Amino acid sequence: MIAFSVPIYHINGAFDVNYMFTGTRSDVGILAKLWDMLTPAYGRIGFTIALGCILFVVLHLFFLIYRLIGRLQDRVTSES
């Protein structure tokens, strides 16, 4: 996320666009609430960092589920 967000953050400012919703408020419900909570205190960079943290947690949860499925399959295979 950091590898994509940092360049996009600067591109959004240079070209006045909102690619990946890192530059301005989005109309998507949860992103709009997050923007309204964080932007007054921390600015756009705070929103971008929070978005990256959320992505980090979600991706690790998906990886955890993937690993659990793999262990269950190994357990079933070894019992057979």
N, C-alpha and C positions, 0 to 999 in steps of 0.2 A: 504494500500500500504506500509506503514511504517513497519507494522508487517511482511510483506513478504520481502521487499527490504533490510532491515538491515541484516538479516541472510544470504540472498542470496548474498549480496555484499561481505561478508566475505568468504562464500563458494567459490565464483568465484575466489577470490584471493588465497585461500588455494589450490584449485584443478586446477587452471588455465583453467577455463571454462567460458562460456558467457551465463549462464542461465538467462532468462528474459531480455537480452540485457542491463544489468546494469554494465557490466565489460568492454566491448570494443565496438568499433564502429560496427554498424549493416549496412547491405546493404539496409534496408528499407529506402525509400526516406526521409520522414519527420524525422525519427529518426537519419539518417545519418547527415542531416542538423543541427539538434539540437545538436548532438555530436560535429560536427565541430565548432559550435558557442560557446558552453559552456566549452568544455574540455580544450582548451588552457588557459583560464582564471581561471576556478574553479576546474578543475580536474574531476575525475570520480564521486566524491561525489556530485558535482554541477549538473551533468547530472542526477543522481539518484533523487536528490531533485526536479529538474525541472520536471522529469517524474512523480513523485508523485503529484506535484501540478497540472499538466495537468489531471491526473486521477481524482483528487479531484474535479476539475471543471466539467469535463465531467459527472461524476457520479451524481453530484448535478443538472446538467442540465436535465439529464434523470429523476431524482426524481421530479424536477419541472414539467416536462411534465406529469408524472404520476399523480401528485397532481391536475394539471389542468384538466386532463381527468376525474378524480374522481369528481371534483366539477361540471363539465359540466353534468355528469351523475346524480348527486344529484339534479341539477337544473331541468333537464328534468323529473326526477322521481317525484319531488315535484309539478310540473306543471300539471301532469296527474291526 
